[in-house]
Amino acid sequence: MQKDFDTILNRTFVYAKTIAKQFYFEWAANPQGCPAFDGEIVHITREGWDHIRHLRKRTKTDVMGRLFVLERAKKLLKETTLFQQHVVGTHKKQKVEYWIFEGIIVGISVKVIVRSIQNKPKHLLSVIKKGTIAHEL
């Protein structure tokens, strides 16, 4: 029986990755301004895509959760006027800034991380599905 579930998981993962990749790179071709940054564009890069689907560090189900919330992450960055956290640090002697956004978009709690290195343009680094919000009936 386990073999059947593994097959389902693997096929679902391949399908989800294909659809999400198309969505992500269409978004990359037409990035939008973010009101929290006074309309500045958050670039959607290959680095962000690689970070989201980093299989050496994440399980397939974790990656699928991230892929499934890409559309919500786009909406959050397009509509939000505030970020929850701003962190400034260094990495390899370079200044690195992170902005963390969190919100509930269509019943799903989403976390989005935007990064800038050495004051260069901001880019999407990662997306995390935090959970589903239960609605009372």
C-alpha angles and dihedrals in degrees: 000000000000090000091060092053091048089052091050091048093048094047092046090049093052092047094046092048092051094050094042093049091054091049093046097051093044086054089048090055091054110028118179135221119260118225090211087064095044091262096311112153119251104213119225107218142180087248090062091049091051091047093051094051099036098149096184089066102029139053120241091250091053091050091048090052089054092047092049092056099048092101090051091048090054090051092048093053092044095052110027121100097188138050119209099220140017118195125186121193145133133261122183088351092304127118110248125188127192129193117196121204125188129183147141111251118182093338097313124107109225134186120200125190122202121189140194125189119204091349091298119144116304118254138185109261104174149349125209130191104222097184149287119286112228116227122210115237 
